[in-house]
């Protein structure tokens, strides 16, 4: 994986341009809380970054209903899980990979096994003006790679981001991994990969469907939904953590409600059965 990390580097000029684009585009994405949240401001939630748009709607509804405003830190599930294991004061963990919840549960850091709240999907997102055509089998990307025409492609870092791992699995399933690996730009999480993909600094990116469905993203490009059979299931699980406050318990119940499930479904998550 270290070989991948080295290949995500952008030229110095390109990096400077990306910094400008990043500042201009950061506003549409909900702001994450500080690395060490302030426990005085409502329940503390650690959430996978593919939830940034869907979860903001759910939390806004909870705030109207309860008068309690939650605090959220978005990031890759692997990094958030590590922070929780190291004692970060989160009360709810919403992971994009249920194995991270299972690991924390086995260490006695959760209240039970939690709940599966959705199954995620990935898409090839292409920004306006890109020469790449999005299609479910990545046929145009394969052709461009074969002809030496492909530009950079953004994905989340497979080492700790479940959506990056799913993207890598899909590329391997289609026989494109070796050709595309030198062209990859790795985001720390899938939201950062979506920013890279949507700003025109790359030809496109393989990102979460839940992000591509957000109005802010739909205005910036188009996408093709990739077949679920190309990668392992993105089974996403949430759990109430040990020591969680009563307010966090109320929020957790709201996250399990029919109203919240309807929001997740609207953002492309396959809902688990009751």
NORKA-V306404 format. One record per run of one state. SS is the DSSP state (helix for helix, strand for strand, loop for the rest). FROM is the first residue (numbers start at 1). TO is the last residue. Records with the same first field share a line. If there is no record, write none. Layout:
# NORKA-V306404
SS = FROM-TO  FROM-TO
This chain:
# NORKA-V306404
loop = 1-1  8-11  29-43  67-70  76-76  86-91  96-97  107-109  111-114  121-121  128-138  147-152  157-161  174-176  188-189  199-203  213-214  219-220  226-227  231-233  242-245  256-257  267-269  271-274
helix = 2-7  12-28  49-66  77-85  98-106  139-146  162-173  177-183  190-198  209-212  215-218  228-230  246-255  258-266
strand = 44-48  71-75  92-95  110-110  115-120  122-127  153-156  184-187  204-208  221-225  234-241  270-270
